């Protein structure tokens, strides 16, 4: 079962452009867009399962320079 999740990212001042470029290059991230508000970037994750969400966030996202905080929100079907 494929898992879709939204990733809300807060970046360090002056790093948003580089962060969004790096996120767009990560396999499993379908899109990453700069937004206004309390977060700087919203990305869409699509992976095979919840384990892959965790691996993507901890191994690929948290290692990107300029990310201060990243929070994932898996989509649920009601």
N, C-alpha and C positions, 0 to 999 in steps of 0.2 A: 504494500500500500504506500503510495507516494505521500510525502509530507510537505505541506507548504507552510512557511512561517514568515512573519515579518520581523525584520531586524532593525531596531531603532538605535542609532549611533550618535554619540556625542563626541565631537572632535576637539583637539587642542586648537587654539587660535592660530589661524593661518595655514592649517593643514587640510581643510575640508576638500579642496580640489584633488590633492594627492590621495587622500583616503578614498574618495569615491572612485577614482581611477583604479586603485588597487582592488577595491571590492568588486568592480565590474570584471576583473580578470580572474576571480575565484570561481572554479568549477562548482556548480551547485547554487550560485547566486544568479538569478535570472535578470535582475535589474537593480540598480542603485541610483537614487535620485537625491539631489540636494534639496532640502526643505527649510522653511523658517519655523521658529518656535523653539521649544526646549531641546529638541534634538536637531542635529545638523544634516543627517542622512537617514533615509529609509530605504532598506533593501528588501528584496523578495528572495527567499530561499526555497528551492524545490529539490528535495533529496528523497532517497528510497525509504528511510525510516527515522525514528526519533534518535537512534544512536548516531546516525549520520549528521543530524542537526548538531548534536553535541560535539562531534569530532570537527565539523566545519567551523563552528564558533570558537572552540578552544585552540585548535591547531592552525587555522587559516586566518580567522578574523582577529583574535586577540593579539596576534603577532604583527599586525599592521601598525607601523609607526604613525602616531597622531591620534589614535583612538583612545579616548579617555574612558568611555563606557559604552558597552554594547549589550542590549537586552533583546532576547528573542521571544516572539509571541507566536506559537504554533496555532494554525487555523483549525477549528473544530467544526465538524458538520453536525448540525442540530436537526 
